[in-house]
Amino acid sequence: MNWKDIYRSKVMDVDTALASVLSGNRIYIGGGAGVPVELTQGLTHRAPHLRNVEITHILTFAPAPYVAPEYQESFRVNALFIGHNVRRAVQEGRADFTPVFLSEIPRLFREGYLPIDVALISVTPPDDHGFCSFGVEVGTTKPAAESARLIVAEVNRQMPRTLGDSFIHVSRLNHIVEADYPIPEAPQGGGSEDHLKVGAYIAELIPNGATLQMGIGSIPDAVLQNLGNHRDLGIHTELFSDGVIDMVDAGVITCARKNFHPGKIVAGFLFGSNRLYEFVHNNPIIEMHPTDYVNDPFNIAQNDNMVAINSALQVDLTGQVCADSIGPRFYSGVGGQLDFIRGAARSKGGVPIVAFLSTAKGGEISRIVPMLNEGSGVVTTRNDVHYVVTEFGVAKLYGKTVRQRADLLINVAHPRFRDELRHAARQLGYL
């Protein structure tokens, strides 16, 4: 039997495919923009027949109907990174959160910490050799699928075919559901003048030939907008979006001076507009890999001049970074921040950066605070922080005393809060 016959023998409708999900199972759902939307929606149809099914995934860019209160006897989410679609359920105690570095999520599956019964994934149609690409989300989905007892694949005609360590053969799939719908898209733009100021300060820290890690959002986009005069930049990142396209087209991003995978943009997943999905389709400059490879600090550090750009919810005057919670209320997750901060710190000429706007809630509160809110989690320790950047400048904290750190951080806080911060710093004995 050739692969085409194997493929045809496994094609079925959503309800038939999901009949393999049983009470007590643990299900993995493909993350990011690689959510198998029709399979995910179909799970709720099975709810009356299921009890105590655990659904685990990272951030997903699609509705999560299974997390609704009416399904809590059937499904319980175990989020490895909290997105807006499951945040309320986690905060209300109807869903769980497992803190874990993005680099270590594949290990949870492969070594049996979170054994997967059924993996629900989205892939491209098979190529001439019977291989399907995981497309926009290889990072944690490929390891989960390879570790699962059963794989239910949604073969989406509109999934872009990405290259790298991104393929699975149709013989590995147990059930196949054919689909044809657009990949979820991220809104583009929306950055402010302050975001551009942050981007400009960061751009000054980036040498020609550097390799960049940046996610999606207003600050990464602002950084890219300030790099037009740079040359031979590279990308090694867990996630990227549309902003890289113009820089590749302009010859700014060439990856020519990368030490690790020279000539290639290396990533675990991506999320953007349809323009991005068209750009990455069969594009030989793109290499997608699982996150235990992309986010491995030792791999990251192999690139000289590695620049890691990450964000924060709060930073205290000693340099502790909270990025996953607001007080005791979990908001997002650990993700790859520390993977890349530490990888960049060990890179020759590396530049680990934590960047954010100085205020939140429309300027009502300062993100730089005397002490983190009670119950806040420390994602990046004060020992790991090198650079903190806001729209008011750069605070270089590495090798600095607590007194020096407090002074530097107050200088990049919003002027409205500086007197208050200095008073608090004196009360704490920092100044």
N, C-alpha and C positions, 0 to 999 in steps of 0.2 A: 504493500500500500504506500503510495507516495504522499508527500505532505499535503497536497491539495485534497486528496481523499480523506486524510486524517482531519483536515480542517472542516470539510463539509459534514463529516460525521458528528462533529461536536457543536454545530450551530443549533441554537434553540431560542425560545422566547425568554423574556425576563423571568416570568413566574416559574417556568420549568427549571431554569438555571438556579434560581434562589431556593428551590425546594431542597437543595443540598445543605442549606443552613439549618442547624438543629439547635434546640434549647441547650444552654450551657456552653455553646461554642464561643470562641473568641474570633472576631472578624477584624481584619485589617481593611481599611478603605484608602485607596490611593489619594495622595495629598496634593496640596497646592492647586494648580489649575488642571491637574491630572485626575480629577475626581470622576469616577464612572457615574455620571449623573443619573442615567436611567436605572442602573442597578441600585443606586442609593435611594432613589425615590421608591423603587419597587420593594425595598425592605419593609416599609410600613404596611404594605399589603399582607405581609407574612406575620405581622405583629400578633394577631389573635392566636396563632399557632406556636408562638415562641415565648419562652421565659428565660430570664437571666442570661441573655446574650450580651457579651461585652464587645463594644465597638471601639477600636483603637485607631488613632490617626494623628498626624501632625496637623498644622494649619491647613484648612481646606477652603478654597475659594468657590463655594457653592452652598446652597441651602442645606441644612442638616435636619430634615423633618423628624428623624428618629429620636431627636433629643427633646421633643415636646413632652410636657408632663403626662399626657394621656398614654404615652408609650413606655413609661418608666418601669412597668412590670416586665416588659419584653426586652428593652434595651437599656444599657447603661454605658455611657461614653467614658473611655479612659484616654484623655487628651495628653499627647506628648508635647504639644504646644497649643496654647489656648487661642483660638480665633474668635471673632465677634459672634460667630454662629453657635458657639457652645459656651461662651463666657458666662452668660446668666445662669445656665444650668450648673456650671462648676461652682459659681459663687453661692448658689442656693443649695448646694449639697446634693443635687440630682445627678451629678457627673463627677468624675475623678480627674485628677491631674497627677502625672508622673514627672517629676523634675529629672531631666536627663540632658547631657550634652548632645547636640545634634550628631557629633562624630561617633557617639556610642549607641545610637538607636539601632543600627543594624545588628550590633552585638546582642541586644535584648532579644531579637528574633532568632538569630543564628545559634545562640548558646542556651536557649530555652528559658530565659527569664520571663519572656512573654511569648510562649509558643502560639503560633497562629494556626487555627483550624481552617479558616477560609480567607483567602485574599481576594478582594474585589478590586480589579485594576482596569485601567483604560490604556489601550495600546493602538498602534497604527495597524492597518491591513498588512499582511505578510508580504515580504519582498519575493523576488524570484527564487530564493532559497528557503522560503518558509519561515523567515525570521521577522518578528514584529518588534518595533521600537517602542520603548516606554514613553517616548516623546518628551513632553514638558516636565515630567517629574520622574526622574530616575533615582534621586537621592535615597529615599527610604523605601520606595515602592518595589524596586528590584530586589533588595535584600528580603523584604517581607514575602514577596511572591516566591522566591527561591526557598524560603523556609517553611512555607505553608503546606499543610496536608492537601489542600484542594485549591485550585486557582480558577476563579470565574472571571473571564476577560470580556470587557466591552471593546469591541473592535470598531473604532470611530474613524470614518473616512476623512474627517477633518483634523485629526491629530497630526501635527508635523512630525516628520521622521528625523529625529536627532541621532547624531553619530556618537561614537565612543563606546564605553562599556554599558550599552543601553538596549540590549536586545534579548529577546526570549523566543525560542522556537515554538511553533504551534503544537508540537508534540508534547510540550510541557503544560499546555493549557487543558483543563478538564472540561470546562463548559465555555461556549462562546456565544455572545449576544452581539449582533451587528447593529451599529448605530451610525447616525449621520447628523451631527449637530455642532455648532460652533463651540470652540474651547472658551471657557470663561475668560473675560478680559478685565484688565485693570484700568481705571481712569488715569489719564495722563495729564501732566501739568498741575497747576494749583499751588506752586511755590510762591512765596512772598519775597519782598525785598530783603527781609532778614535772612531767609534761607539762602539767598544769593550771597549775602555777606559771609555766612558760615562757609559756603562753598568756596568763596575766594580765599579765606584764611586757610582752608584745607589744601587748596591747590598750591599755595606757597610752600607747603610741606612736602609736596610730591616732586621728586626729581625726575628728569627724563629717564626712560628705561625702567621705571618702577612697575611693579605688578600690583593691581588693585583688588581689594575685596570691598564690595559695597552691595547693599541690598536694593530694595525699591523704596520709593518715596521722594519727598521734596528735597531732602538734603543730598542723597546720592545724585539726583538729577541736577541739583545746583552745582555740585562738584564737577560733574561732566561738562556743564556749560562753561566752566572756568578753565578748561583744559585745552582750549583750541591751539595754544602755542606750544604745547608739550609734544614730545616725539617718542615713538617706540614704546608706548605704554602697553602693559599686558593685563589680562584679567584672570584671576583665580579666585572664585567666589562661590558661596553656596547658592546664590540667587542673583539673577540680573534681569533687567527690564529694557524697555525701548531705548533708553538713553545711550546705550553702547553703539547703536546702529550708526548714527551720524558720525561718531568718533572713528568707527571702523572705515566708513566711507571716505572720511577726510584724511585717512592715513595716520591719525593720532594713535589709535590702538592697532598695533601690528603684532604684538606678542613676540617680536623678533629677539628681544633681549631677555626673555624669560629663561631661567635655568631649568625649570621643571615643566615639561611639555612645551618647549619653545614652539612658537607659531600657532598655538592653540588657546582659545578661550575655554577654560575649564570651569564647570559648574555642576551643581547637583540638581537644580530645578530652576524654572524660570516662569515669570508671570508678567504679562504686558498686554499690548493690543494685538490685533490681528496682523499688524505690520511686523511685529516681532516674530510671530509664529511663521509668517512667510519667510522672514529673514533666516531663521534657524533651520528651516526645512532642507535636509540634504546638504547643509552648508559645511564644508570640510574644516572651517576654522573652529567650529564648535565641537567640544568633546564633553559629553555628559558622563558622570560617574556617581556611584553611591557615596553617601556622606561619610562613611568611615574612611574613604580615600580622599575625598575633596577636603574634608574638615580635619583631617589628621594634622595636628600641629607640626609634626616632623616633616610631612610633605609640604605644608605651607611654608615652612622655614627654609626650604631648599631654594626658593626664589629670593635672590638678592633684592634689596630695596622693596620689601613687601609692605604695602600700606593697607592697614585694616581700618575700616571706618564703621563704627557701630554707634548706637544711640543709648539713651538712658531716660528713665522717668525721673530719677533724682540722683544727685551726687552730693555727698556730705563734705564738710570742710577738710576731712582727712584724705578724701579721694575715693571713698567707697562708692560703688555704683550699684544702684538698684534699677533693674531693667525688666523685672517680671511681675511685680506686684505693686499695688497701691496700699501701703500698710499691710495688713494681713490678707487683703483680698487679692487673690491671684488674678492677674490681668493678661499675661501672655505666656512667656516661658523662657527657658535658658537659651534655646536656639544654638547658634554657632558663635555667639559673641566671644566667649572665652577661648574657644578653639582658635579663632583668628587673632585675638589679642596676644595670646601666648605664642602662636606661630610667628606673627610679625615681630614680636619682641626678640625671638631667636634668629631672625633673618639678619644677614649682613646688611646693615644700613636700614633696617626695618623701622616702620613708623606706625605704632599702634595708637589709634585715635578714638576717643569717645566724643561725639558731637551731638549737639542739641540746641534748640532755641532756649534762651535763658529763663523764659517764663512759660506758664501753662494757664489754662482757663482764661484766655483773653487777656493775659498780663496780670491776673489777680494774684498768682502765687509764683514764687521763685522755685526753679528746679534745683538750684544750688542752695543747700540748707545746712544749718549747723549740725544737725543729726538727722539721719534717715527717720522717716515716720516709724513709730512703734509697729513691729511686726513685718517691716519691709525685708525682703530678701536681698542679700548681697550676691549679685551675679558675678561681678568682677571686683576682686579685692583691691584694697588700697596699694597692695604690693605690686599689682599687675598694671596699674594705670600709668601711662607715660604722658599722653597729651589729652587735654580737655579743651574743646573748641566750642565757643558760642558766637553769636553775632557781634560780641564785643571783644573778641580776640582769642589768643591761644595761651593756655596755661600749661607750661611744661613742668610736670610734677615729678618725673623720674629722678631719683637721687636727692630729692628735696626733703627737708625736715617738715614736721607737721606745721610748725609756725610758718615756714615758707609756703607750704601748700595752701594753708588757709588764706594767706595774703594774696597769692596768685589767683585762687579761685574767686575770692571776693572781687578782684579786679576784672573778671570776665562775667560776673553776675550782672543783672540789670541794675543800673544806677539807683533805681527806686528802692532797692533792697540792700544796698551796700552798707549803709550806716547800721541797719538792724543786724546784718551778718557780722559786722565788726564788733558790735556790742556783745553778741552771743559768743563770738570767738574769745573775747576777753573773759567772759564769765566761765568758759570751759577751760581756760588756761592755755589756749592755743596761741594767743598774741600777748 
